[in-house]
Amino acid sequence: MNEEKQKTSDEGQKAAEEKQPEAVKDKKGVNIMFEVSKDKLEAYITLIPLTESPRFSTAEIKKELVEKKIIIGINKETLDLLDKEITYNKKLLIASGEKPKEGKDGSIVLFFKNKEPVKVKKGEKIGEIIPPEEGAEGINVFGEKILSRLMKKAKIPNRVNVEFSAENENLLIAKNDGYFSVDQSTLTVTPFFELEKSTNEYEAYVKVKKLLHEGDFKGEDLKRFLNDNGIVYGILDEEIENIFRQVRFEESVLTAQGVRVVNEKDGQIKYYFDTELKPLEDEYGKLDYKELNLIQNVKKGDKLAEYFPPEKGVEGCTIFGKKIPPKEGAHPPLPSGKNAQQDPKNPNLLIAEIDGSVRLKGKSVEVEPVVTIKKDVDFSTGNINFNGSVFINGDVKSGFSVKAKNDVQVNGVVEEAVIEAGGDVLLKTGFVGRSKGKIIAQGNVTAKFCENENIICEGDLYISEYVMHSTIQTKGTLFITEKTGLIVGGEIYAVKGIEAKTIGNQNYSPTAIIVGMDKETNDEIRELKEYLAENAKQLKKIETILEKFARRKLIKKALPDHIIKIIPELKLLKNLKEAKARNIMTKIKQLASIADKSRTAVVKIFNVVYPGTTITIYDRHFTVSEPMKYVYFKYTDQELVAADLEELE
């Protein structure tokens, strides 16, 4: 049918052109511009003159409409107007389609309009589902159908003891005798007694519906209801009677109560020193980085830890009559360790054997002697290498090193030096140089600032003022939220996350933030992937050569003897490189699975992060293109996203 209409239109167009004067046929002084709306429901035409005195006829428009396949809703008024007077350089509506007609969504009709509960019988009709009415399709200017929106079915409300009729799937009926009510679009037929769900077996709460008719139920019926539900112990007769005497309907009432078991309280180990080394809080709740209590001094005979045995428990009984014996409490052993011993007068008490510094290492309490450097570490002392903890009252000068099995504390400045500690490192001032200094700690590192230097630590890193143009590697969290709290320039690796006031600056200094993966793992994965890519290129070359030799052999073209000799070598090399590729892929997956555990790491910025900063979490990246305030960055399955920091509060 559409083809016949198109043919008729073409014939009419041809006849119209034949009737035009010769001069009209030869006119080429007008450019016809068409524009169709995005929804294809409207088409516009603009006539642009190409000469000072163009000559034009609407026959050309009709011809163009046919060529453009615009066949629906041609605007005859526009064509008639152009027949009388040609309008140039003006956008005119030339065709209009027809929008689809909307239908009607489904709905639900309830037969009870009462706000108060209504007594209903089993099978009684409560409501009806009205099916949706479909709309009519439309058509665009090209004659293409436009489907109407699918009408939504009625949203089935939540139902409690309400079901669909077996005879009519659109009818809602009562599942049992009770009181019908509608609450927040939930249809409910409530029995006379409702036993509330409990997370324990020691209490039974029952809600009794208000009587709509005198004598519907009594206290004895409630006790029988409890027994039917297996509740046989701790029945509260007085509370049940008070429901009816005090008219406590619609309330959650405790009707049975068991005896809770009281397990033995675990034995405890009390420590007489701080077991967590972290900044202390002042009276205003702020962290004081000058008072870390990093080295805790004790004297010979001081109490270190004490064991307190478990406290006795009490047998319990559930409302279902089940006896629950108390669990025996744990008996943790009194810790022991280097330079610590049991008190001869009290076997439950651990005391220090020597003067020194006490710390909890794993489950052991150890007392270590401490060396104190009263002045600077310089030519007067030489390098320090001590099997314990080190106090330095002065500076650590450039070119020197300090190595300690345990903790290192420096009251002055660490210059272009190296500090290695098996425990924590505390710099009362800071760390500054020309990128050749290094701090390596198995525990936490704390300092006021770090400038143009390198820090590597297994624990957390606390900086009170700023980190500038440095390389930081911590398998814990970087905290830099006091005072300026600034990170600018360099590379920051923090496996468990970063909390900072400001990252970057107004000069957009390049600053790389990497969390969720340590630098060694990140570098190893990158190097393995580079090797894998190069290995793939070499493997491709070998396969190309072997395929070339195979084609020559297939066409029975003789190969030189030296080529025949190297073919086995090439095949062996191919097998070796394929095996190498498999091994590398396995290694990459193993490394990725280790790093995968840290996807939950986040980067928190309490002030502003500037452009020039790149955020990387695990294997996703985010480049900051404009200043962002009070945000945090988190990993998702789709991308690395920035969100308002208030979401975490």
C-alpha positions as CSV (number, residue, x, y, z in Angstrom):
1,M,0.0,0.0,0.0
2,N,2.9,2.4,0.9
3,E,4.6,1.5,-2.4
4,E,1.5,2.4,-4.4
5,K,1.2,5.8,-2.6
6,Q,4.9,6.5,-3.3
7,K,4.5,5.6,-7.0
8,T,1.5,7.9,-7.3
9,S,3.4,10.7,-5.6
10,D,6.3,10.3,-8.0
11,E,4.1,10.4,-11.0
12,G,2.3,13.5,-9.8
13,Q,5.7,15.1,-9.1
14,K,6.9,14.3,-12.7
15,A,3.7,15.7,-14.2
16,A,4.0,18.9,-12.2
17,E,7.5,19.4,-13.4
18,E,6.5,18.8,-17.0
19,K,3.9,21.6,-16.7
20,Q,6.4,24.1,-15.5
21,P,7.9,26.6,-17.9
22,E,11.3,25.7,-19.2
23,A,12.9,28.5,-17.3
24,V,11.5,27.1,-14.0
25,K,12.9,23.6,-14.8
26,D,16.4,25.0,-15.3
27,K,16.5,27.0,-12.0
28,K,19.4,26.0,-9.7
29,G,19.6,29.1,-7.6
30,V,18.1,27.8,-4.3
31,N,19.6,25.4,-1.7
32,I,16.9,23.3,0.1
33,M,17.9,22.5,3.7
34,F,15.9,19.9,5.7
35,E,16.0,19.4,9.5
36,V,14.2,16.6,11.3
37,S,13.6,16.7,15.0
38,K,15.3,14.1,17.3
39,D,12.1,12.2,17.8
40,K,11.3,12.3,14.0
41,L,7.9,13.8,14.7
42,E,8.6,17.2,13.0
43,A,10.5,18.1,9.8
44,Y,11.6,21.7,9.0
45,I,12.7,23.3,5.7
46,T,14.9,26.3,5.1
47,L,15.4,27.8,1.6
48,I,18.7,29.5,1.0
49,P,19.1,31.6,-2.1
50,L,22.3,31.0,-4.0
51,T,21.9,33.9,-6.5
52,E,20.7,37.5,-6.1
53,S,17.5,36.8,-8.1
54,P,16.8,33.1,-7.5
55,R,13.8,31.5,-9.2
56,F,12.1,28.6,-7.5
57,S,9.0,26.5,-7.3
58,T,7.4,24.3,-4.7
59,A,7.6,21.4,-7.1
60,E,11.3,21.1,-6.1
61,I,10.3,20.9,-2.5
62,K,7.9,18.1,-3.1
63,K,10.5,16.3,-5.1
64,E,13.0,16.6,-2.2
65,L,10.4,15.4,0.3
66,V,10.0,12.3,-1.8
67,E,13.7,11.8,-2.0
68,K,14.1,12.3,1.8
69,K,11.2,9.8,2.3
70,I,9.3,12.4,4.3
71,I,5.8,11.2,3.5
72,I,3.6,11.7,6.6
73,G,1.9,14.9,7.8
74,I,3.1,17.2,4.9
75,N,2.1,20.8,5.8
76,K,-0.1,21.9,3.0
77,E,-0.4,25.4,4.4
78,T,3.4,25.9,4.2
79,L,3.4,24.6,0.6
80,D,0.5,26.9,-0.3
81,L,2.3,29.9,1.3
82,L,5.5,29.2,-0.6
83,D,3.5,29.0,-3.9
84,K,2.3,32.5,-3.2
85,E,5.5,34.0,-1.9
86,I,8.9,32.2,-1.5
87,T,10.4,32.8,2.1
88,Y,14.1,32.5,2.2
89,N,16.5,31.9,5.2
90,K,13.6,31.0,7.5
91,K,13.0,27.7,9.2
92,L,9.5,26.5,8.3
93,L,7.5,23.4,9.5
94,I,7.0,21.2,6.5
95,A,5.8,18.0,8.0
96,S,4.4,16.7,11.4
97,G,4.0,13.1,12.6
98,E,1.5,11.9,15.2
99,K,2.5,11.2,18.8
100,P,1.4,7.8,20.3
101,K,-1.6,8.0,22.6
102,E,-1.1,7.0,26.2
103,G,-3.0,4.2,27.8
104,K,-4.0,3.7,31.4
105,D,-1.9,2.0,34.1
106,G,-3.4,-0.7,36.2
107,S,-4.7,0.0,39.7
108,I,-6.1,-1.6,42.8
109,V,-9.6,-1.0,44.4
110,L,-10.2,-1.9,48.0
111,F,-13.7,-2.7,49.1
112,F,-13.2,-1.5,52.7
113,K,-12.8,2.3,53.1
114,N,-12.7,2.2,56.9
115,K,-9.6,3.5,58.6
116,E,-10.3,1.3,61.7
117,P,-9.8,-2.5,61.6
118,V,-12.8,-4.5,60.3
119,K,-13.6,-8.0,61.2
120,V,-13.6,-10.3,58.2
121,K,-14.1,-14.0,57.6
122,K,-12.0,-16.4,55.7
123,G,-12.5,-16.1,51.9
124,E,-14.2,-12.7,52.2
125,K,-13.4,-10.3,49.3
126,I,-11.0,-7.4,50.3
127,G,-10.1,-5.8,47.0
128,E,-9.7,-6.1,43.2
129,I,-6.8,-5.7,40.8
130,I,-7.8,-3.6,37.7
131,P,-5.7,-4.6,34.6
132,P,-4.0,-1.8,32.6
133,E,-5.5,-0.4,29.4
134,E,-3.0,-0.2,26.5
135,G,-2.6,3.0,24.4
136,A,-2.4,3.6,20.6
137,E,0.8,3.8,18.6
138,G,1.9,6.9,16.7
139,I,3.8,7.5,13.4
140,N,6.7,9.8,12.5
141,V,7.3,11.9,9.4
142,F,9.0,8.9,7.7
143,G,6.0,6.7,8.2
144,E,7.6,4.7,10.9
145,K,5.5,3.4,13.7
146,I,6.1,4.8,17.2
147,L,5.0,2.4,19.9
148,S,3.1,3.7,22.9
149,R,4.6,3.3,26.4
150,L,3.9,-0.1,27.9
151,M,1.3,0.4,30.7
152,K,2.3,-0.6,34.1
153,K,0.5,-3.3,35.9
154,A,-1.0,-2.4,39.3
155,K,1.6,-2.6,42.0
156,I,0.5,-5.5,44.2
157,P,0.6,-4.3,47.8
158,N,2.4,-6.2,50.6
159,R,0.0,-8.7,52.1
160,V,-0.2,-10.4,55.4
161,N,-2.8,-13.2,55.6
162,V,-4.3,-11.9,52.3
163,E,-4.2,-14.0,49.1
164,F,-5.6,-14.1,45.6
165,S,-8.8,-16.0,45.0
166,A,-8.4,-19.4,43.3
167,E,-11.5,-18.6,41.2
168,N,-10.6,-15.1,40.1
169,E,-6.9,-14.2,40.0
170,N,-7.7,-10.4,40.3
171,L,-9.6,-10.7,43.6
172,L,-7.9,-10.4,47.0
173,I,-9.5,-12.4,49.8
174,A,-8.9,-12.9,53.5
175,K,-6.8,-16.0,54.3
176,N,-8.3,-16.4,57.8
177,D,-10.7,-14.9,60.3
178,G,-9.4,-11.8,61.8
179,Y,-9.3,-8.0,61.8
180,F,-8.6,-6.4,58.4
181,S,-6.6,-3.2,58.2
182,V,-4.5,-1.1,55.8
183,D,-1.2,0.3,57.0
184,Q,1.3,2.1,54.7
185,S,-0.1,0.2,51.6
186,T,0.2,-3.2,53.4
187,L,-3.0,-5.2,53.5
188,T,-3.2,-7.2,56.8
189,V,-5.6,-9.7,58.3
190,T,-4.5,-9.8,61.8
191,P,-5.3,-12.8,64.0
192,F,-6.5,-12.1,67.6
193,F,-3.0,-13.0,68.9
194,E,0.3,-12.1,67.3
195,L,3.5,-13.7,68.6
196,E,6.3,-11.3,67.8
197,K,9.5,-12.7,66.2
198,S,12.4,-12.7,68.6
199,T,16.1,-13.1,68.1
200,N,16.4,-15.1,71.4
201,E,14.6,-17.9,73.2
202,Y,14.2,-16.1,76.5
203,E,11.3,-13.8,75.9
204,A,7.8,-14.1,74.3
205,Y,6.1,-10.8,73.4
206,V,2.4,-11.0,72.3
207,K,0.3,-8.3,70.8
208,V,-3.5,-8.8,71.5
209,K,-5.9,-7.1,69.1
210,K,-8.5,-4.8,70.5
211,L,-11.9,-6.5,70.9
212,L,-14.4,-5.4,68.3
213,H,-17.0,-7.6,70.0
214,E,-17.3,-8.5,73.7
215,G,-16.1,-12.1,74.4
216,D,-14.2,-12.7,71.2
217,F,-11.3,-14.2,73.3
218,K,-10.0,-14.3,76.9
219,G,-6.8,-14.9,78.9
220,E,-7.1,-18.6,78.8
221,D,-7.2,-18.5,75.0
222,L,-3.9,-16.6,75.1
223,K,-2.3,-19.2,77.4
224,R,-3.5,-22.0,75.0
225,F,-2.0,-20.0,72.1
226,L,1.4,-19.8,73.8
227,N,1.3,-23.6,74.6
228,D,0.4,-24.3,70.9
229,N,3.6,-22.4,70.0
230,G,5.8,-24.5,72.3
231,I,6.1,-21.8,75.1
232,V,5.9,-23.7,78.3
233,Y,8.3,-22.0,80.8
234,G,8.1,-18.7,82.5
235,I,4.5,-17.9,81.7
236,L,3.6,-14.5,83.3
237,D,0.0,-15.1,84.5
238,E,-0.3,-11.7,86.1
239,E,0.8,-9.9,82.9
240,I,-1.7,-11.9,80.8
241,E,-4.6,-11.0,83.1
242,N,-3.5,-7.3,83.1
243,I,-3.9,-7.2,79.3
244,F,-7.7,-7.5,79.8
245,R,-8.0,-5.7,83.2
246,Q,-6.0,-2.7,82.1
247,V,-7.1,-2.8,78.5
248,R,-3.6,-3.1,77.1
249,F,-4.7,-4.1,73.6
250,E,-2.5,-3.3,70.6
251,E,0.5,-3.3,72.9
252,S,3.5,-5.5,72.8
253,V,3.3,-7.3,76.1
254,L,5.9,-9.7,77.6
255,T,3.9,-12.9,78.4
256,A,6.7,-15.4,79.1
257,Q,10.2,-14.9,80.3
258,G,13.0,-17.4,80.7
259,V,16.2,-17.2,82.7
260,R,19.1,-16.0,80.7
261,V,22.3,-18.0,81.0
262,V,25.2,-16.1,82.5
263,N,28.4,-17.5,81.1
264,E,31.6,-17.5,83.1
265,K,33.5,-14.2,82.5
266,D,36.8,-14.9,80.7
267,G,39.9,-14.6,82.7
268,Q,41.7,-11.4,82.0
269,I,45.2,-10.2,81.5
270,K,45.7,-6.6,82.8
271,Y,48.7,-4.8,81.4
272,Y,50.3,-2.0,83.5
273,F,51.6,-0.2,80.4
274,D,50.1,1.0,77.1
275,T,49.9,-1.9,74.6
276,E,49.1,0.3,71.6
277,L,51.6,2.9,70.5
278,K,49.7,5.9,69.2
279,P,49.6,9.6,69.8
280,L,48.0,10.7,73.1
281,E,45.1,13.0,73.3
282,D,45.2,16.3,75.1
283,E,42.4,17.7,77.3
284,Y,40.6,19.0,74.2
285,G,40.7,15.7,72.4
286,K,43.4,16.6,69.9
287,L,46.3,14.3,69.1
288,D,49.5,15.4,70.6
289,Y,52.4,14.2,68.4
290,K,54.9,15.4,70.9
291,E,53.7,12.9,73.5
292,L,53.6,9.5,71.8
293,N,54.8,7.5,74.8
294,L,56.8,5.5,72.2
295,I,59.4,4.3,74.8
296,Q,57.8,3.2,78.1
297,N,60.5,3.0,80.7
298,V,60.3,0.5,83.6
299,K,62.5,-0.3,86.5
300,K,63.5,-3.7,87.8
301,G,60.6,-5.2,89.9
302,D,57.9,-3.0,88.3
303,K,54.5,-4.7,87.5
304,L,54.1,-5.5,83.8
305,A,51.0,-7.7,83.6
306,E,48.6,-9.6,85.9
307,Y,46.2,-12.6,85.5
308,F,42.6,-12.5,86.9
309,P,40.7,-15.9,86.8
310,P,37.2,-16.3,85.3
311,E,34.0,-15.4,87.3
312,K,31.4,-18.1,87.9
313,G,28.3,-18.2,85.7
314,V,24.5,-19.0,86.1
315,E,22.5,-21.8,84.4
316,G,19.7,-20.5,82.1
317,C,16.3,-21.9,80.8
318,T,14.5,-20.8,77.6
319,I,10.7,-20.2,77.4
320,F,10.6,-23.6,75.6
321,G,11.9,-25.4,78.7
322,K,15.4,-25.9,77.4
323,K,18.2,-25.8,80.1
324,I,21.3,-23.9,79.1
325,P,24.5,-24.6,81.1
326,P,26.9,-21.7,81.4
327,K,30.1,-21.8,79.2
328,E,33.4,-22.0,81.0
329,G,35.5,-18.9,80.8
330,A,38.8,-18.8,79.1
331,H,42.0,-19.1,81.1
332,P,44.6,-16.9,79.2
333,P,48.1,-17.7,80.3
334,L,50.3,-15.1,82.0
335,P,52.5,-13.7,79.2
336,S,56.2,-14.1,79.4
337,G,59.1,-12.7,77.5
338,K,62.6,-11.3,77.4
339,N,63.7,-9.7,80.7
340,A,60.3,-10.4,82.3
341,Q,59.5,-13.0,85.1
342,Q,56.8,-14.2,87.5
343,D,56.8,-12.5,90.8
344,P,58.1,-15.0,93.4
345,K,55.4,-13.9,95.8
346,N,52.5,-13.9,93.3
347,P,52.5,-16.4,90.4
348,N,49.7,-14.4,88.7
349,L,51.9,-11.3,88.4
350,L,54.6,-10.6,85.8
351,I,57.4,-8.2,86.7
352,A,60.5,-6.6,85.0
353,E,63.9,-8.2,85.5
354,I,65.9,-5.2,84.4
355,D,65.6,-1.5,83.9
356,G,64.6,-0.7,80.3
357,S,61.7,-0.1,77.9
358,V,58.6,-2.4,77.9
359,R,56.5,-3.3,74.9
360,L,53.9,-6.0,73.9
361,K,55.3,-7.9,70.9
362,G,52.7,-10.4,69.7
363,K,51.7,-12.2,72.9
364,S,55.0,-11.6,74.7
365,V,55.9,-8.9,77.1
366,E,59.5,-7.8,76.6
367,V,61.8,-5.4,78.4
368,E,64.6,-3.9,76.3
369,P,67.4,-1.7,77.3
370,V,67.6,1.7,75.6
371,V,70.6,3.6,74.3
372,T,70.5,7.4,74.5
373,I,72.5,9.7,72.3
374,K,72.7,13.0,74.2
375,K,73.8,15.1,71.2
376,D,73.8,14.8,67.4
377,V,74.6,11.7,65.4
378,D,77.6,13.0,63.5
379,F,81.4,12.4,63.4
380,S,81.6,12.4,67.1
381,T,79.4,9.2,67.3
382,G,79.7,7.6,63.9
383,N,76.9,5.4,62.6
384,I,74.6,3.8,65.2
385,N,73.7,0.1,65.0
386,F,72.0,-1.1,68.2
387,N,70.1,-4.2,69.2
388,G,67.4,-2.3,71.1
389,S,65.7,1.1,71.1
390,V,67.5,4.4,70.4
391,F,66.9,7.9,71.8
392,I,68.6,10.8,70.0
393,N,68.3,14.2,71.7
394,G,69.9,16.1,68.8
395,D,69.9,15.8,64.9
396,V,70.9,13.0,62.6
397,K,73.3,14.7,60.2
398,S,73.6,14.0,56.5
399,G,75.6,10.9,55.5
400,F,75.0,9.0,58.8
401,S,72.8,6.1,59.6
402,V,70.9,4.8,62.6
403,K,69.8,1.2,62.8
404,A,67.8,-0.2,65.8
405,K,66.2,-3.6,66.4
406,N,63.3,-1.8,68.1
407,D,62.3,1.9,68.1
408,V,64.1,5.1,67.2
409,Q,63.2,8.5,68.6
410,V,64.9,11.7,67.2
411,N,64.3,15.0,69.0
412,G,66.0,17.1,66.3
413,V,66.0,17.1,62.5
414,V,66.9,14.1,60.3
415,E,68.8,15.4,57.3
416,E,70.1,13.4,54.3
417,A,70.4,10.3,56.5
418,V,69.2,6.7,56.8
419,I,67.1,5.4,59.7
420,E,66.2,1.7,59.9
421,A,64.0,0.5,62.8
422,G,62.5,-2.9,63.6
423,G,59.8,-1.1,65.5
424,D,58.4,2.5,65.4
425,V,60.2,5.8,64.4
426,L,59.3,9.1,66.1
427,L,60.8,12.4,64.7
428,K,59.9,15.2,67.1
429,T,60.8,17.7,64.3
430,G,61.0,16.4,60.7
431,F,62.8,14.9,57.7
432,V,64.4,17.1,55.0
433,G,67.0,16.6,52.3
434,R,67.6,16.1,48.6
435,S,65.8,12.8,48.0
436,K,68.7,10.6,49.2
437,G,67.6,10.1,52.8
438,K,65.5,7.2,53.8
439,I,63.4,6.0,56.8
440,I,62.6,2.3,56.9
441,A,60.4,1.1,59.8
442,Q,58.6,-2.2,60.6
443,G,56.1,-0.3,62.7
444,N,54.6,3.2,62.7
445,V,56.4,6.4,61.7
446,T,55.5,9.8,63.2
447,A,57.0,13.2,62.2
448,K,56.1,16.9,61.8
449,F,57.0,17.1,58.2
450,C,58.8,15.3,55.3
451,E,60.3,17.2,52.4
452,N,62.1,15.8,49.4
453,E,62.7,12.4,51.2
454,N,61.7,8.8,51.3
455,I,59.7,6.9,54.0
456,I,58.9,3.2,54.0
457,C,56.9,1.7,56.9
458,E,54.9,-1.5,57.6
459,G,52.5,0.3,60.0
460,D,50.8,3.7,59.9
461,L,52.3,7.0,59.1
462,Y,51.5,10.1,61.1
463,I,52.5,13.6,59.7
464,S,51.3,16.7,61.6
465,E,52.2,19.4,59.1
466,Y,53.1,18.5,55.5
467,V,54.6,16.0,53.0
468,M,56.3,17.7,50.0
469,H,57.8,16.1,46.9
470,S,58.6,12.9,48.7
471,T,58.1,9.2,48.1
472,I,56.0,7.5,50.8
473,Q,55.4,3.8,51.1
474,T,53.2,2.6,54.0
475,K,51.3,-0.7,54.3
476,G,49.1,1.0,56.8
477,T,47.3,4.4,56.7
478,L,48.8,7.8,56.1
479,F,47.3,10.4,58.6
480,I,48.0,14.0,57.9
481,T,45.1,15.9,59.3
482,E,46.6,18.2,61.9
483,K,47.7,21.8,61.3
484,T,48.3,22.3,57.5
485,G,47.8,18.7,56.7
486,L,49.2,19.1,53.2
487,I,50.4,16.6,50.6
488,V,51.9,18.1,47.5
489,G,54.1,16.5,44.8
490,G,55.8,13.1,44.8
491,E,54.3,9.6,45.0
492,I,52.3,8.4,48.0
493,Y,51.6,4.7,48.4
494,A,49.3,3.8,51.4
495,V,47.8,0.3,51.3
496,K,45.0,1.0,53.8
497,G,44.2,4.5,52.8
498,I,44.9,8.2,53.3
499,E,43.4,10.9,55.5
500,A,44.6,14.4,54.6
501,K,43.4,18.0,54.8
502,T,44.8,19.1,51.4
503,I,46.3,17.3,48.5
504,G,48.0,19.3,45.7
505,N,48.2,23.1,45.4
506,Q,47.0,26.0,43.3
507,N,50.0,25.5,41.0
508,Y,48.6,22.1,40.1
509,S,51.8,20.3,41.1
510,P,51.7,16.7,39.9
511,T,50.9,14.5,42.9
512,A,50.3,10.7,42.7
513,I,48.2,9.0,45.3
514,I,48.1,5.2,45.2
515,V,46.2,3.2,47.8
516,G,45.0,-0.5,48.0
517,M,48.4,-1.8,46.7
518,D,52.0,-1.4,47.9
519,K,54.7,-0.1,45.6
520,E,56.6,-3.4,45.3
521,T,53.4,-5.3,44.2
522,N,52.4,-2.5,41.9
523,D,55.9,-2.3,40.3
524,E,56.1,-6.1,40.0
525,I,52.7,-6.4,38.3
526,R,53.7,-3.6,35.9
527,E,57.0,-5.2,35.0
528,L,55.4,-8.6,34.5
529,K,52.8,-7.1,32.2
530,E,55.5,-5.4,30.2
531,Y,57.5,-8.6,29.9
532,L,54.3,-10.5,28.9
533,A,53.7,-8.0,26.1
534,E,57.2,-8.3,24.8
535,N,57.0,-12.1,25.1
536,A,53.8,-12.0,23.1
537,K,55.5,-10.0,20.3
538,Q,58.4,-12.5,20.1
539,L,56.0,-15.5,20.1
540,K,54.0,-13.9,17.3
541,K,57.2,-13.6,15.2
542,I,58.1,-17.2,15.8
543,E,54.6,-18.4,14.9
544,T,54.8,-16.3,11.6
545,I,58.1,-17.9,10.6
546,L,56.8,-21.4,11.4
547,E,53.6,-20.8,9.4
548,K,55.7,-19.5,6.4
549,F,57.9,-22.7,6.5
550,A,54.7,-24.9,6.8
551,R,53.1,-23.3,3.7
552,R,56.3,-23.9,1.7
553,K,56.3,-27.5,2.8
554,L,52.6,-27.8,1.9
555,I,53.2,-26.7,-1.7
556,K,56.2,-29.1,-1.8
557,K,58.7,-26.4,-2.2
558,A,62.1,-27.6,-0.9
559,L,63.5,-25.8,2.2
560,P,67.2,-25.1,2.6
561,D,69.1,-27.5,5.0
562,H,69.9,-24.7,7.4
563,I,66.1,-23.8,7.6
564,I,65.2,-27.5,8.3
565,K,67.7,-27.6,11.1
566,I,66.3,-24.5,12.9
567,I,62.6,-25.5,12.7
568,P,62.8,-27.9,15.8
569,E,64.7,-25.1,17.7
570,L,61.9,-22.6,16.8
571,K,59.2,-25.0,18.0
572,L,61.0,-25.6,21.2
573,L,61.5,-21.9,21.7
574,K,57.7,-21.4,21.0
575,N,56.8,-24.0,23.7
576,L,59.1,-22.3,26.2
577,K,57.7,-18.9,25.6
578,E,54.1,-20.2,25.8
579,A,54.9,-21.9,29.1
580,K,56.6,-18.7,30.3
581,A,53.5,-16.7,29.4
582,R,51.3,-19.1,31.4
583,N,53.6,-18.8,34.4
584,I,53.6,-15.0,34.3
585,M,49.8,-14.9,34.0
586,T,49.5,-17.1,37.1
587,K,52.0,-14.9,39.0
588,I,50.0,-11.7,38.0
589,K,46.7,-13.4,39.2
590,Q,48.4,-14.3,42.5
591,L,49.7,-10.8,43.1
592,A,46.3,-9.3,42.1
593,S,44.5,-11.6,44.5
594,I,46.7,-10.3,47.3
595,A,46.1,-6.7,46.4
596,D,42.4,-7.4,45.9
597,K,41.9,-7.5,49.7
598,S,42.6,-3.8,49.9
599,R,39.9,-2.6,47.5
600,T,38.1,-1.1,50.5
601,A,40.8,1.4,51.1
602,V,39.7,5.1,50.7
603,V,41.3,8.5,50.3
604,K,39.7,11.2,52.6
605,I,40.2,14.9,52.0
606,F,38.9,17.2,54.8
607,N,39.7,20.4,52.9
608,V,40.5,20.4,49.2
609,V,42.2,18.3,46.5
610,Y,43.6,20.2,43.5
611,P,44.0,19.4,39.8
612,G,47.3,17.8,39.0
613,T,46.5,15.0,41.5
614,T,45.9,11.4,40.3
615,I,44.1,9.0,42.7
616,T,44.6,5.2,42.2
617,I,42.8,2.5,44.2
618,Y,43.8,-1.0,43.3
619,D,43.6,-0.9,39.5
620,R,41.3,2.1,38.9
621,H,42.3,5.7,38.4
622,F,40.8,9.1,38.9
623,T,42.4,12.3,37.6
624,V,41.3,15.5,39.4
625,S,40.4,18.1,36.8
626,E,39.0,20.8,39.2
627,P,39.3,21.6,42.9
628,M,37.1,19.4,45.0
629,K,36.3,20.0,48.7
630,Y,35.4,17.6,51.5
631,V,35.4,14.4,49.5
632,Y,36.5,10.9,49.6
633,F,37.5,8.5,46.9
634,K,36.4,4.8,46.9
635,Y,36.6,1.8,44.6
636,T,33.5,0.4,42.9
637,D,33.1,-2.5,40.4
638,Q,32.5,0.1,37.6
639,E,34.9,2.9,38.4
640,L,36.8,5.0,41.0
641,V,34.3,7.5,42.3
642,A,34.5,10.7,44.4
643,A,31.7,11.1,47.0
644,D,30.8,13.6,49.7
645,L,32.7,12.9,52.9
646,E,29.6,13.3,54.9
647,E,28.5,9.9,53.6
648,L,31.1,8.3,55.9
649,E,30.0,10.2,59.0
